[in-house]
Amino acid sequence: MDLYIDVPWILQVAEIAGAADPAPDDYGVPVAAVACHRAELLDSPVYAGPYARAAALVHILGRCRWLERSNMAVAAATGVM
């Protein structure tokens, strides 16, 4: 069974895990994280397996600035929820 993440779920996690943050500065980062997480090349997934897909998601959410203070906390929360 493959589990895919979507932008509303990431924003919900950001609301819970990044409670002290105001609204996101850049909504393009979660959109890019979802696109990377679901990426396919020649009808084959770019990231094979759930751990590699989760790592790609967490990497983008943690390294790209889209929240004022809690980028890493929200990225870690998306990896474990």
mmCIF file of the N, C-alpha and C atoms, coordinates in Angstrom:
data_MODEL
# 
_entry.id   MODEL 
# 
loop_
_atom_site.group_PDB 
_atom_site.id 
_atom_site.type_symbol 
_atom_site.label_atom_id 
_atom_site.label_alt_id 
_atom_site.label_comp_id 
_atom_site.label_asym_id 
_atom_site.label_entity_id 
_atom_site.label_seq_id 
_atom_site.pdbx_PDB_ins_code 
_atom_site.Cartn_x 
_atom_site.Cartn_y 
_atom_site.Cartn_z 
_atom_site.occupancy 
_atom_site.B_iso_or_equiv 
_atom_site.pdbx_formal_charge 
_atom_site.auth_seq_id 
_atom_site.auth_comp_id 
_atom_site.auth_asym_id 
_atom_site.auth_atom_id 
_atom_site.pdbx_PDB_model_num 
ATOM 1   N N  . MET A 1 1  ? 0.839  -1.178 0.000   1.00 0.00 ? 1  MET A N  1 
ATOM 2   C CA . MET A 1 1  ? 0.000  0.000  0.000   1.00 0.00 ? 1  MET A CA 1 
ATOM 3   C C  . MET A 1 1  ? 0.886  1.245  0.000   1.00 0.00 ? 1  MET A C  1 
ATOM 4   N N  . ASP A 1 2  ? 0.647  2.127  -0.931  1.00 0.00 ? 2  ASP A N  1 
ATOM 5   C CA . ASP A 1 2  ? 1.394  3.380  -0.997  1.00 0.00 ? 2  ASP A CA 1 
ATOM 6   C C  . ASP A 1 2  ? 0.589  4.491  -0.352  1.00 0.00 ? 2  ASP A C  1 
ATOM 7   N N  . LEU A 1 3  ? 1.246  5.264  0.480   1.00 0.00 ? 3  LEU A N  1 
ATOM 8   C CA . LEU A 1 3  ? 0.624  6.405  1.138   1.00 0.00 ? 3  LEU A CA 1 
ATOM 9   C C  . LEU A 1 3  ? 1.214  7.665  0.533   1.00 0.00 ? 3  LEU A C  1 
ATOM 10  N N  . TYR A 1 4  ? 0.355  8.536  0.045   1.00 0.00 ? 4  TYR A N  1 
ATOM 11  C CA . TYR A 1 4  ? 0.808  9.788  -0.547  1.00 0.00 ? 4  TYR A CA 1 
ATOM 12  C C  . TYR A 1 4  ? 0.320  10.959 0.288   1.00 0.00 ? 4  TYR A C  1 
ATOM 13  N N  . ILE A 1 5  ? 1.157  11.954 0.401   1.00 0.00 ? 5  ILE A N  1 
ATOM 14  C CA . ILE A 1 5  ? 0.900  13.149 1.194   1.00 0.00 ? 5  ILE A CA 1 
ATOM 15  C C  . ILE A 1 5  ? 0.320  14.219 0.276   1.00 0.00 ? 5  ILE A C  1 
ATOM 16  N N  . ASP A 1 6  ? -0.554 15.084 0.827   1.00 0.00 ? 6  ASP A N  1 
ATOM 17  C CA . ASP A 1 6  ? -1.058 16.215 0.054   1.00 0.00 ? 6  ASP A CA 1 
ATOM 18  C C  . ASP A 1 6  ? -0.841 17.514 0.827   1.00 0.00 ? 6  ASP A C  1 
ATOM 19  N N  . VAL A 1 7  ? -1.015 18.634 0.146   1.00 0.00 ? 7  VAL A N  1 
ATOM 20  C CA . VAL A 1 7  ? -0.732 19.951 0.727   1.00 0.00 ? 7  VAL A CA 1 
ATOM 21  C C  . VAL A 1 7  ? -1.625 20.256 1.930   1.00 0.00 ? 7  VAL A C  1 
ATOM 22  N N  . PRO A 1 8  ? -2.944 19.992 1.878   1.00 0.00 ? 8  PRO A N  1 
ATOM 23  C CA . PRO A 1 8  ? -3.758 20.283 3.071   1.00 0.00 ? 8  PRO A CA 1 
ATOM 24  C C  . PRO A 1 8  ? -3.277 19.545 4.321   1.00 0.00 ? 8  PRO A C  1 
ATOM 25  N N  . TRP A 1 9  ? -2.805 18.314 4.156   1.00 0.00 ? 9  TRP A N  1 
ATOM 26  C CA . TRP A 1 9  ? -2.307 17.574 5.318   1.00 0.00 ? 9  TRP A CA 1 
ATOM 27  C C  . TRP A 1 9  ? -1.042 18.222 5.875   1.00 0.00 ? 9  TRP A C  1 
ATOM 28  N N  . ILE A 1 10 ? -0.136 18.653 4.998   1.00 0.00 ? 10 ILE A N  1 
ATOM 29  C CA . ILE A 1 10 ? 1.085  19.331 5.449   1.00 0.00 ? 10 ILE A CA 1 
ATOM 30  C C  . ILE A 1 10 ? 0.733  20.607 6.203   1.00 0.00 ? 10 ILE A C  1 
ATOM 31  N N  . LEU A 1 11 ? -0.231 21.371 5.693   1.00 0.00 ? 11 LEU A N  1 
ATOM 32  C CA . LEU A 1 11 ? -0.634 22.607 6.369   1.00 0.00 ? 11 LEU A CA 1 
ATOM 33  C C  . LEU A 1 11 ? -1.279 22.319 7.720   1.00 0.00 ? 11 LEU A C  1 
ATOM 34  N N  . GLN A 1 12 ? -2.008 21.219 7.818   1.00 0.00 ? 12 GLN A N  1 
ATOM 35  C CA . GLN A 1 12 ? -2.594 20.817 9.101   1.00 0.00 ? 12 GLN A CA 1 
ATOM 36  C C  . GLN A 1 12 ? -1.496 20.446 10.094  1.00 0.00 ? 12 GLN A C  1 
ATOM 37  N N  . VAL A 1 13 ? -0.496 19.710 9.661   1.00 0.00 ? 13 VAL A N  1 
ATOM 38  C CA . VAL A 1 13 ? 0.632  19.367 10.532  1.00 0.00 ? 13 VAL A CA 1 
ATOM 39  C C  . VAL A 1 13 ? 1.387  20.627 10.938  1.00 0.00 ? 13 VAL A C  1 
ATOM 40  N N  . ALA A 1 14 ? 1.552  21.564 10.005  1.00 0.00 ? 14 ALA A N  1 
ATOM 41  C CA . ALA A 1 14 ? 2.238  22.824 10.317  1.00 0.00 ? 14 ALA A CA 1 
ATOM 42  C C  . ALA A 1 14 ? 1.475  23.613 11.367  1.00 0.00 ? 14 ALA A C  1 
ATOM 43  N N  . GLU A 1 15 ? 0.162  23.563 11.314  1.00 0.00 ? 15 GLU A N  1 
ATOM 44  C CA . GLU A 1 15 ? -0.655 24.263 12.309  1.00 0.00 ? 15 GLU A CA 1 
ATOM 45  C C  . GLU A 1 15 ? -0.475 23.651 13.694  1.00 0.00 ? 15 GLU A C  1 
ATOM 46  N N  . ILE A 1 16 ? -0.340 22.338 13.758  1.00 0.00 ? 16 ILE A N  1 
ATOM 47  C CA . ILE A 1 16 ? -0.188 21.654 15.050  1.00 0.00 ? 16 ILE A CA 1 
ATOM 48  C C  . ILE A 1 16 ? 1.253  21.751 15.552  1.00 0.00 ? 16 ILE A C  1 
ATOM 49  N N  . ALA A 1 17 ? 2.216  21.379 14.712  1.00 0.00 ? 17 ALA A N  1 
ATOM 50  C CA . ALA A 1 17 ? 3.618  21.320 15.147  1.00 0.00 ? 17 ALA A CA 1 
ATOM 51  C C  . ALA A 1 17 ? 4.271  22.692 15.222  1.00 0.00 ? 17 ALA A C  1 
ATOM 52  N N  . GLY A 1 18 ? 3.817  23.620 14.423  1.00 0.00 ? 18 GLY A N  1 
ATOM 53  C CA . GLY A 1 18 ? 4.391  24.960 14.427  1.00 0.00 ? 18 GLY A CA 1 
ATOM 54  C C  . GLY A 1 18 ? 3.415  25.967 14.989  1.00 0.00 ? 18 GLY A C  1 
ATOM 55  N N  . ALA A 1 19 ? 2.865  25.656 16.146  1.00 0.00 ? 19 ALA A N  1 
ATOM 56  C CA . ALA A 1 19 ? 1.791  26.466 16.730  1.00 0.00 ? 19 ALA A CA 1 
ATOM 57  C C  . ALA A 1 19 ? 2.201  27.913 16.968  1.00 0.00 ? 19 ALA A C  1 
ATOM 58  N N  . ALA A 1 20 ? 3.471  28.186 17.201  1.00 0.00 ? 20 ALA A N  1 
ATOM 59  C CA . ALA A 1 20 ? 3.923  29.553 17.493  1.00 0.00 ? 20 ALA A CA 1 
ATOM 60  C C  . ALA A 1 20 ? 4.169  30.369 16.228  1.00 0.00 ? 20 ALA A C  1 
ATOM 61  N N  . ASP A 1 21 ? 4.120  29.725 15.072  1.00 0.00 ? 21 ASP A N  1 
ATOM 62  C CA . ASP A 1 21 ? 4.395  30.419 13.810  1.00 0.00 ? 21 ASP A CA 1 
ATOM 63  C C  . ASP A 1 21 ? 3.146  31.098 13.263  1.00 0.00 ? 21 ASP A C  1 
ATOM 64  N N  . PRO A 1 22 ? 3.335  32.239 12.603  1.00 0.00 ? 22 PRO A N  1 
ATOM 65  C CA . PRO A 1 22 ? 2.212  32.816 11.858  1.00 0.00 ? 22 PRO A CA 1 
ATOM 66  C C  . PRO A 1 22 ? 1.970  32.014 10.577  1.00 0.00 ? 22 PRO A C  1 
ATOM 67  N N  . ALA A 1 23 ? 1.182  32.525 9.687   1.00 0.00 ? 23 ALA A N  1 
ATOM 68  C CA . ALA A 1 23 ? 0.884  31.841 8.427   1.00 0.00 ? 23 ALA A CA 1 
ATOM 69  C C  . ALA A 1 23 ? 2.171  31.611 7.629   1.00 0.00 ? 23 ALA A C  1 
ATOM 70  N N  . PRO A 1 24 ? 2.208  30.565 6.809   1.00 0.00 ? 24 PRO A N  1 
ATOM 71  C CA . PRO A 1 24 ? 3.400  30.305 5.993   1.00 0.00 ? 24 PRO A CA 1 
ATOM 72  C C  . PRO A 1 24 ? 3.748  31.482 5.088   1.00 0.00 ? 24 PRO A C  1 
ATOM 73  N N  . ASP A 1 25 ? 5.043  31.698 4.908   1.00 0.00 ? 25 ASP A N  1 
ATOM 74  C CA . ASP A 1 25 ? 5.525  32.761 4.026   1.00 0.00 ? 25 ASP A CA 1 
ATOM 75  C C  . ASP A 1 25 ? 5.476  32.343 2.557   1.00 0.00 ? 25 ASP A C  1 
ATOM 76  N N  . ASP A 1 26 ? 5.684  31.059 2.286   1.00 0.00 ? 26 ASP A N  1 
ATOM 77  C CA . ASP A 1 26 ? 5.796  30.575 0.911   1.00 0.00 ? 26 ASP A CA 1 
ATOM 78  C C  . ASP A 1 26 ? 5.047  29.251 0.778   1.00 0.00 ? 26 ASP A C  1 
ATOM 79  N N  . TYR A 1 27 ? 3.886  29.277 0.140   1.00 0.00 ? 27 TYR A N  1 
ATOM 80  C CA . TYR A 1 27 ? 3.099  28.056 -0.051  1.00 0.00 ? 27 TYR A CA 1 
ATOM 81  C C  . TYR A 1 27 ? 3.673  27.163 -1.150  1.00 0.00 ? 27 TYR A C  1 
ATOM 82  N N  . GLY A 1 28 ? 4.632  27.654 -1.901  1.00 0.00 ? 28 GLY A N  1 
ATOM 83  C CA . GLY A 1 28 ? 5.247  26.857 -2.949  1.00 0.00 ? 28 GLY A CA 1 
ATOM 84  C C  . GLY A 1 28 ? 6.095  25.719 -2.413  1.00 0.00 ? 28 GLY A C  1 
ATOM 85  N N  . VAL A 1 29 ? 6.626  25.877 -1.197  1.00 0.00 ? 29 VAL A N  1 
ATOM 86  C CA . VAL A 1 29 ? 7.481  24.824 -0.628  1.00 0.00 ? 29 VAL A CA 1 
ATOM 87  C C  . VAL A 1 29 ? 6.683  23.552 -0.344  1.00 0.00 ? 29 VAL A C  1 
ATOM 88  N N  . PRO A 1 30 ? 5.521  23.606 0.349   1.00 0.00 ? 30 PRO A N  1 
ATOM 89  C CA . PRO A 1 30 ? 4.777  22.358 0.521   1.00 0.00 ? 30 PRO A CA 1 
ATOM 90  C C  . PRO A 1 30 ? 4.283  21.770 -0.802  1.00 0.00 ? 30 PRO A C  1 
ATOM 91  N N  . VAL A 1 31 ? 3.960  22.627 -1.768  1.00 0.00 ? 31 VAL A N  1 
ATOM 92  C CA . VAL A 1 31 ? 3.553  22.125 -3.085  1.00 0.00 ? 31 VAL A CA 1 
ATOM 93  C C  . VAL A 1 31 ? 4.723  21.389 -3.745  1.00 0.00 ? 31 VAL A C  1 
ATOM 94  N N  . ALA A 1 32 ? 5.923  21.957 -3.658  1.00 0.00 ? 32 ALA A N  1 
ATOM 95  C CA . ALA A 1 32 ? 7.115  21.309 -4.219  1.00 0.00 ? 32 ALA A CA 1 
ATOM 96  C C  . ALA A 1 32 ? 7.446  20.018 -3.480  1.00 0.00 ? 32 ALA A C  1 
ATOM 97  N N  . ALA A 1 33 ? 7.245  20.007 -2.161  1.00 0.00 ? 33 ALA A N  1 
ATOM 98  C CA . ALA A 1 33 ? 7.520  18.798 -1.379  1.00 0.00 ? 33 ALA A CA 1 
ATOM 99  C C  . ALA A 1 33 ? 6.596  17.662 -1.796  1.00 0.00 ? 33 ALA A C  1 
ATOM 100 N N  . VAL A 1 34 ? 5.325  17.975 -2.025  1.00 0.00 ? 34 VAL A N  1 
ATOM 101 C CA . VAL A 1 34 ? 4.377  16.950 -2.480  1.00 0.00 ? 34 VAL A CA 1 
ATOM 102 C C  . VAL A 1 34 ? 4.760  16.460 -3.873  1.00 0.00 ? 34 VAL A C  1 
ATOM 103 N N  . ALA A 1 35 ? 5.140  17.375 -4.751  1.00 0.00 ? 35 ALA A N  1 
ATOM 104 C CA . ALA A 1 35 ? 5.536  16.979 -6.110  1.00 0.00 ? 35 ALA A CA 1 
ATOM 105 C C  . ALA A 1 35 ? 6.773  16.087 -6.085  1.00 0.00 ? 35 ALA A C  1 
ATOM 106 N N  . CYS A 1 36 ? 7.733  16.416 -5.247  1.00 0.00 ? 36 CYS A N  1 
ATOM 107 C CA . CYS A 1 36 ? 8.949  15.598 -5.134  1.00 0.00 ? 36 CYS A CA 1 
ATOM 108 C C  . CYS A 1 36 ? 8.622  14.224 -4.554  1.00 0.00 ? 36 CYS A C  1 
ATOM 109 N N  . HIS A 1 37 ? 7.760  14.205 -3.559  1.00 0.00 ? 37 HIS A N  1 
ATOM 110 C CA . HIS A 1 37 ? 7.343  12.972 -2.888  1.00 0.00 ? 37 HIS A CA 1 
ATOM 111 C C  . HIS A 1 37 ? 6.660  12.012 -3.863  1.00 0.00 ? 37 HIS A C  1 
ATOM 112 N N  . ARG A 1 38 ? 5.916  12.561 -4.825  1.00 0.00 ? 38 ARG A N  1 
ATOM 113 C CA . ARG A 1 38 ? 5.163  11.744 -5.780  1.00 0.00 ? 38 ARG A CA 1 
ATOM 114 C C  . ARG A 1 38 ? 5.858  11.602 -7.135  1.00 0.00 ? 38 ARG A C  1 
ATOM 115 N N  . ALA A 1 39 ? 7.063  12.077 -7.278  1.00 0.00 ? 39 ALA A N  1 
ATOM 116 C CA . ALA A 1 39 ? 7.731  12.156 -8.583  1.00 0.00 ? 39 ALA A CA 1 
ATOM 117 C C  . ALA A 1 39 ? 7.893  10.788 -9.239  1.00 0.00 ? 39 ALA A C  1 
ATOM 118 N N  . GLU A 1 40 ? 7.662  10.785 -10.545 1.00 0.00 ? 40 GLU A N  1 
ATOM 119 C CA . GLU A 1 40 ? 7.869  9.591  -11.360 1.00 0.00 ? 40 GLU A CA 1 
ATOM 120 C C  . GLU A 1 40 ? 8.663  9.974  -12.598 1.00 0.00 ? 40 GLU A C  1 
ATOM 121 N N  . LEU A 1 41 ? 9.499  9.071  -13.040 1.00 0.00 ? 41 LEU A N  1 
ATOM 122 C CA . LEU A 1 41 ? 10.282 9.264  -14.252 1.00 0.00 ? 41 LEU A CA 1 
ATOM 123 C C  . LEU A 1 41 ? 10.129 8.010  -15.097 1.00 0.00 ? 41 LEU A C  1 
ATOM 124 N N  . LEU A 1 42 ? 9.595  8.168  -16.290 1.00 0.00 ? 42 LEU A N  1 
ATOM 125 C CA . LEU A 1 42 ? 9.331  7.037  -17.190 1.00 0.00 ? 42 LEU A CA 1 
ATOM 126 C C  . LEU A 1 42 ? 8.459  5.984  -16.504 1.00 0.00 ? 42 LEU A C  1 
ATOM 127 N N  . ASP A 1 43 ? 7.393  6.436  -15.876 1.00 0.00 ? 43 ASP A N  1 
ATOM 128 C CA . ASP A 1 43 ? 6.406  5.586  -15.192 1.00 0.00 ? 43 ASP A CA 1 
ATOM 129 C C  . ASP A 1 43 ? 6.990  4.759  -14.056 1.00 0.00 ? 43 ASP A C  1 
ATOM 130 N N  . SER A 1 44 ? 8.082  5.207  -13.497 1.00 0.00 ? 44 SER A N  1 
ATOM 131 C CA . SER A 1 44 ? 8.675  4.518  -12.362 1.00 0.00 ? 44 SER A CA 1 
ATOM 132 C C  . SER A 1 44 ? 8.996  5.560  -11.292 1.00 0.00 ? 44 SER A C  1 
ATOM 133 N N  . PRO A 1 45 ? 8.687  5.261  -10.030 1.00 0.00 ? 45 PRO A N  1 
ATOM 134 C CA . PRO A 1 45 ? 8.910  6.253  -8.970  1.00 0.00 ? 45 PRO A CA 1 
ATOM 135 C C  . PRO A 1 45 ? 10.377 6.653  -8.859  1.00 0.00 ? 45 PRO A C  1 
ATOM 136 N N  . VAL A 1 46 ? 10.613 7.947  -8.656  1.00 0.00 ? 46 VAL A N  1 
ATOM 137 C CA . VAL A 1 46 ? 11.975 8.448  -8.475  1.00 0.00 ? 46 VAL A CA 1 
ATOM 138 C C  . VAL A 1 46 ? 12.530 7.939  -7.154  1.00 0.00 ? 46 VAL A C  1 
ATOM 139 N N  . TYR A 1 47 ? 11.708 7.944  -6.127  1.00 0.00 ? 47 TYR A N  1 
ATOM 140 C CA . TYR A 1 47 ? 12.106 7.461  -4.804  1.00 0.00 ? 47 TYR A CA 1 
ATOM 141 C C  . TYR A 1 47 ? 11.392 6.146  -4.537  1.00 0.00 ? 47 TYR A C  1 
ATOM 142 N N  . ALA A 1 48 ? 12.153 5.066  -4.490  1.00 0.00 ? 48 ALA A N  1 
ATOM 143 C CA . ALA A 1 48 ? 11.576 3.748  -4.279  1.00 0.00 ? 48 ALA A CA 1 
ATOM 144 C C  . ALA A 1 48 ? 11.405 3.495  -2.791  1.00 0.00 ? 48 ALA A C  1 
ATOM 145 N N  . GLY A 1 49 ? 10.208 3.217  -2.399  1.00 0.00 ? 49 GLY A N  1 
ATOM 146 C CA . GLY A 1 49 ? 9.945  2.864  -1.016  1.00 0.00 ? 49 GLY A CA 1 
ATOM 147 C C  . GLY A 1 49 ? 9.521  4.049  -0.163  1.00 0.00 ? 49 GLY A C  1 
ATOM 148 N N  . PRO A 1 50 ? 8.822  3.751  0.908   1.00 0.00 ? 50 PRO A N  1 
ATOM 149 C CA . PRO A 1 50 ? 8.275  4.812  1.763   1.00 0.00 ? 50 PRO A CA 1 
ATOM 150 C C  . PRO A 1 50 ? 9.338  5.620  2.495   1.00 0.00 ? 50 PRO A C  1 
ATOM 151 N N  . TYR A 1 51 ? 10.452 5.000  2.858   1.00 0.00 ? 51 TYR A N  1 
ATOM 152 C CA . TYR A 1 51 ? 11.488 5.736  3.597   1.00 0.00 ? 51 TYR A CA 1 
ATOM 153 C C  . TYR A 1 51 ? 12.159 6.786  2.720   1.00 0.00 ? 51 TYR A C  1 
ATOM 154 N N  . ALA A 1 52 ? 12.436 6.449  1.482   1.00 0.00 ? 52 ALA A N  1 
ATOM 155 C CA . ALA A 1 52 ? 13.052 7.411  0.567   1.00 0.00 ? 52 ALA A CA 1 
ATOM 156 C C  . ALA A 1 52 ? 12.091 8.550  0.245   1.00 0.00 ? 52 ALA A C  1 
ATOM 157 N N  . ARG A 1 53 ? 10.801 8.226  0.059   1.00 0.00 ? 53 ARG A N  1 
ATOM 158 C CA . ARG A 1 53 ? 9.813  9.281  -0.205  1.00 0.00 ? 53 ARG A CA 1 
ATOM 159 C C  . ARG A 1 53 ? 9.655  10.193 1.004   1.00 0.00 ? 53 ARG A C  1 
ATOM 160 N N  . ALA A 1 54 ? 9.627  9.619  2.201   1.00 0.00 ? 54 ALA A N  1 
ATOM 161 C CA . ALA A 1 54 ? 9.525  10.433 3.422   1.00 0.00 ? 54 ALA A CA 1 
ATOM 162 C C  . ALA A 1 54 ? 10.759 11.311 3.595   1.00 0.00 ? 54 ALA A C  1 
ATOM 163 N N  . ALA A 1 55 ? 11.926 10.779 3.276   1.00 0.00 ? 55 ALA A N  1 
ATOM 164 C CA . ALA A 1 55 ? 13.158 11.566 3.396   1.00 0.00 ? 55 ALA A CA 1 
ATOM 165 C C  . ALA A 1 55 ? 13.151 12.748 2.433   1.00 0.00 ? 55 ALA A C  1 
ATOM 166 N N  . ALA A 1 56 ? 12.665 12.546 1.222   1.00 0.00 ? 56 ALA A N  1 
ATOM 167 C CA . ALA A 1 56 ? 12.577 13.647 0.257   1.00 0.00 ? 56 ALA A CA 1 
ATOM 168 C C  . ALA A 1 56 ? 11.616 14.722 0.751   1.00 0.00 ? 56 ALA A C  1 
ATOM 169 N N  . LEU A 1 57 ? 10.499 14.304 1.300   1.00 0.00 ? 57 LEU A N  1 
ATOM 170 C CA . LEU A 1 57 ? 9.505  15.239 1.841   1.00 0.00 ? 57 LEU A CA 1 
ATOM 171 C C  . LEU A 1 57 ? 10.078 16.037 3.003   1.00 0.00 ? 57 LEU A C  1 
ATOM 172 N N  . VAL A 1 58 ? 10.689 15.353 3.953   1.00 0.00 ? 58 VAL A N  1 
ATOM 173 C CA . VAL A 1 58 ? 11.255 16.012 5.136   1.00 0.00 ? 58 VAL A CA 1 
ATOM 174 C C  . VAL A 1 58 ? 12.401 16.937 4.737   1.00 0.00 ? 58 VAL A C  1 
ATOM 175 N N  . HIS A 1 59 ? 13.215 16.518 3.785   1.00 0.00 ? 59 HIS A N  1 
ATOM 176 C CA . HIS A 1 59 ? 14.346 17.344 3.349   1.00 0.00 ? 59 HIS A CA 1 
ATOM 177 C C  . HIS A 1 59 ? 13.869 18.690 2.797   1.00 0.00 ? 59 HIS A C  1 
ATOM 178 N N  . ILE A 1 60 ? 12.891 18.652 1.912   1.00 0.00 ? 60 ILE A N  1 
ATOM 179 C CA . ILE A 1 60 ? 12.415 19.907 1.317   1.00 0.00 ? 60 ILE A CA 1 
ATOM 180 C C  . ILE A 1 60 ? 11.742 20.784 2.364   1.00 0.00 ? 60 ILE A C  1 
ATOM 181 N N  . LEU A 1 61 ? 10.894 20.202 3.194   1.00 0.00 ? 61 LEU A N  1 
ATOM 182 C CA . LEU A 1 61 ? 10.192 21.009 4.200   1.00 0.00 ? 61 LEU A CA 1 
ATOM 183 C C  . LEU A 1 61 ? 11.144 21.566 5.254   1.00 0.00 ? 61 LEU A C  1 
ATOM 184 N N  . GLY A 1 62 ? 12.223 20.854 5.537   1.00 0.00 ? 62 GLY A N  1 
ATOM 185 C CA . GLY A 1 62 ? 13.156 21.304 6.565   1.00 0.00 ? 62 GLY A CA 1 
ATOM 186 C C  . GLY A 1 62 ? 14.192 22.292 6.077   1.00 0.00 ? 62 GLY A C  1 
ATOM 187 N N  . ARG A 1 63 ? 14.639 22.148 4.834   1.00 0.00 ? 63 ARG A N  1 
ATOM 188 C CA . ARG A 1 63 ? 15.730 22.987 4.336   1.00 0.00 ? 63 ARG A CA 1 
ATOM 189 C C  . ARG A 1 63 ? 15.261 24.275 3.661   1.00 0.00 ? 63 ARG A C  1 
ATOM 190 N N  . CYS A 1 64 ? 14.101 24.260 3.053   1.00 0.00 ? 64 CYS A N  1 
ATOM 191 C CA . CYS A 1 64 ? 13.590 25.465 2.389   1.00 0.00 ? 64 CYS A CA 1 
ATOM 192 C C  . CYS A 1 64 ? 12.784 26.292 3.391   1.00 0.00 ? 64 CYS A C  1 
ATOM 193 N N  . ARG A 1 65 ? 13.055 27.586 3.418   1.00 0.00 ? 65 ARG A N  1 
ATOM 194 C CA . ARG A 1 65 ? 12.356 28.459 4.376   1.00 0.00 ? 65 ARG A CA 1 
ATOM 195 C C  . ARG A 1 65 ? 10.955 28.779 3.872   1.00 0.00 ? 65 ARG A C  1 
ATOM 196 N N  . TRP A 1 66 ? 9.967  28.278 4.594   1.00 0.00 ? 66 TRP A N  1 
ATOM 197 C CA . TRP A 1 66 ? 8.583  28.606 4.259   1.00 0.00 ? 66 TRP A CA 1 
ATOM 198 C C  . TRP A 1 66 ? 7.796  29.013 5.491   1.00 0.00 ? 66 TRP A C  1 
ATOM 199 N N  . LEU A 1 67 ? 8.355  28.749 6.655   1.00 0.00 ? 67 LEU A N  1 
ATOM 200 C CA . LEU A 1 67 ? 7.770  29.201 7.915   1.00 0.00 ? 67 LEU A CA 1 
ATOM 201 C C  . LEU A 1 67 ? 8.763  30.137 8.594   1.00 0.00 ? 67 LEU A C  1 
ATOM 202 N N  . GLU A 1 68 ? 8.267  30.958 9.482   1.00 0.00 ? 68 GLU A N  1 
ATOM 203 C CA . GLU A 1 68 ? 9.153  31.933 10.128  1.00 0.00 ? 68 GLU A CA 1 
ATOM 204 C C  . GLU A 1 68 ? 10.160 31.273 11.065  1.00 0.00 ? 68 GLU A C  1 
ATOM 205 N N  . ARG A 1 69 ? 9.705  30.309 11.883  1.00 0.00 ? 69 ARG A N  1 
ATOM 206 C CA . ARG A 1 69 ? 10.595 29.740 12.895  1.00 0.00 ? 69 ARG A CA 1 
ATOM 207 C C  . ARG A 1 69 ? 10.671 28.218 12.920  1.00 0.00 ? 69 ARG A C  1 
ATOM 208 N N  . SER A 1 70 ? 9.647  27.526 12.575  1.00 0.00 ? 70 SER A N  1 
ATOM 209 C CA . SER A 1 70 ? 9.578  26.095 12.892  1.00 0.00 ? 70 SER A CA 1 
ATOM 210 C C  . SER A 1 70 ? 9.673  25.176 11.678  1.00 0.00 ? 70 SER A C  1 
ATOM 211 N N  . ASN A 1 71 ? 10.531 25.488 10.726  1.00 0.00 ? 71 ASN A N  1 
ATOM 212 C CA . ASN A 1 71 ? 10.687 24.634 9.546   1.00 0.00 ? 71 ASN A CA 1 
ATOM 213 C C  . ASN A 1 71 ? 11.093 23.207 9.915   1.00 0.00 ? 71 ASN A C  1 
ATOM 214 N N  . MET A 1 72 ? 12.115 23.059 10.741  1.00 0.00 ? 72 MET A N  1 
ATOM 215 C CA . MET A 1 72 ? 12.608 21.715 11.087  1.00 0.00 ? 72 MET A CA 1 
ATOM 216 C C  . MET A 1 72 ? 11.610 20.946 11.950  1.00 0.00 ? 72 MET A C  1 
ATOM 217 N N  . ALA A 1 73 ? 10.931 21.631 12.863  1.00 0.00 ? 73 ALA A N  1 
ATOM 218 C CA . ALA A 1 73 ? 9.939  20.955 13.713  1.00 0.00 ? 73 ALA A CA 1 
ATOM 219 C C  . ALA A 1 73 ? 8.785  20.417 12.873  1.00 0.00 ? 73 ALA A C  1 
ATOM 220 N N  . VAL A 1 74 ? 8.315  21.210 11.945  1.00 0.00 ? 74 VAL A N  1 
ATOM 221 C CA . VAL A 1 74 ? 7.219  20.766 11.081  1.00 0.00 ? 74 VAL A CA 1 
ATOM 222 C C  . VAL A 1 74 ? 7.698  19.655 10.147  1.00 0.00 ? 74 VAL A C  1 
ATOM 223 N N  . ALA A 1 75 ? 8.905  19.769 9.619   1.00 0.00 ? 75 ALA A N  1 
ATOM 224 C CA . ALA A 1 75 ? 9.449  18.722 8.749   1.00 0.00 ? 75 ALA A CA 1 
ATOM 225 C C  . ALA A 1 75 ? 9.554  17.398 9.498   1.00 0.00 ? 75 ALA A C  1 
ATOM 226 N N  . ALA A 1 76 ? 10.057 17.443 10.721  1.00 0.00 ? 76 ALA A N  1 
ATOM 227 C CA . ALA A 1 76 ? 10.165 16.218 11.521  1.00 0.00 ? 76 ALA A CA 1 
ATOM 228 C C  . ALA A 1 76 ? 8.787  15.645 11.827  1.00 0.00 ? 76 ALA A C  1 
ATOM 229 N N  . ALA A 1 77 ? 7.827  16.510 12.105  1.00 0.00 ? 77 ALA A N  1 
ATOM 230 C CA . ALA A 1 77 ? 6.475  16.039 12.405  1.00 0.00 ? 77 ALA A CA 1 
ATOM 231 C C  . ALA A 1 77 ? 5.835  15.370 11.191  1.00 0.00 ? 77 ALA A C  1 
ATOM 232 N N  . THR A 1 78 ? 6.089  15.880 9.990   1.00 0.00 ? 78 THR A N  1 
ATOM 233 C CA . THR A 1 78 ? 5.527  15.231 8.801   1.00 0.00 ? 78 THR A CA 1 
ATOM 234 C C  . THR A 1 78 ? 6.166  13.865 8.571   1.00 0.00 ? 78 THR A C  1 
ATOM 235 N N  . GLY A 1 79 ? 7.389  13.696 9.007   1.00 0.00 ? 79 GLY A N  1 
ATOM 236 C CA . GLY A 1 79 ? 8.065  12.413 8.834   1.00 0.00 ? 79 GLY A CA 1 
ATOM 237 C C  . GLY A 1 79 ? 7.584  11.331 9.775   1.00 0.00 ? 79 GLY A C  1 
ATOM 238 N N  . VAL A 1 80 ? 7.009  11.712 10.902  1.00 0.00 ? 80 VAL A N  1 
ATOM 239 C CA . VAL A 1 80 ? 6.612  10.704 11.886  1.00 0.00 ? 80 VAL A CA 1 
ATOM 240 C C  . VAL A 1 80 ? 5.107  10.561 12.056  1.00 0.00 ? 80 VAL A C  1 
ATOM 241 N N  . MET A 1 81 ? 4.326  11.475 11.515  1.00 0.00 ? 81 MET A N  1 
ATOM 242 C CA . MET A 1 81 ? 2.861  11.392 11.695  1.00 0.00 ? 81 MET A CA 1 
ATOM 243 C C  . MET A 1 81 ? 2.239  10.450 10.702  1.00 0.00 ? 81 MET A C  1 
# 
